Amino acid sequence: MISYVILGITFLYAVIQISLYAARRRKPLGRDDIDERLLAALNGGDRARE
């Protein structure tokens, strides 16, 4: 019985950690976004955040 409780707690911990990781993950930048950021950096300013 105790092993089921430990297994349940471990499962809940894993689900919480996976959901936190998925929430923090950012989608990768596209080629156009990278070009815009580099051009803005070369021009000495930061482009407006959308």
C-alpha positions in Angstrom: 0.0 0.0 0.0 2.8 2.4 0.9 4.5 1.6 -2.5 1.3 2.8 -4.3 1.4 6.1 -2.4 5.1 6.6 -3.3 4.4 5.7 -6.9 1.5 8.1 -7.0 3.5 11.0 -5.5 6.3 10.3 -8.0 3.9 10.3 -10.9 2.4 13.6 -9.8 5.9 15.1 -9.4 6.8 14.0 -12.9 3.6 15.4 -14.4 4.2 18.8 -12.6 7.8 19.0 -13.7 6.9 18.2 -17.3 4.1 20.7 -17.4 6.4 23.4 -15.9 9.1 22.6 -18.6 6.5 22.8 -21.4 5.2 26.2 -20.1 8.7 27.7 -20.0 9.8 26.4 -23.4 9.9 29.0 -26.1 9.2 28.4 -29.7 12.3 28.7 -31.9 12.8 31.9 -33.8 12.3 31.9 -37.6 14.9 33.1 -40.0 13.0 36.4 -40.6 12.9 37.1 -36.8 16.7 36.5 -36.5 17.4 38.8 -39.4 15.2 41.6 -37.9 17.0 41.3 -34.5 20.4 41.3 -36.1 19.6 44.3 -38.2 18.2 46.1 -35.2 21.4 45.3 -33.2 23.6 46.6 -36.0 21.6 49.8 -36.2 22.1 50.4 -32.6 18.6 50.0 -31.4 16.1 47.4 -30.3 13.0 46.7 -32.4 9.7 47.2 -30.7 8.4 44.1 -29.0 5.2 42.8 -30.5 
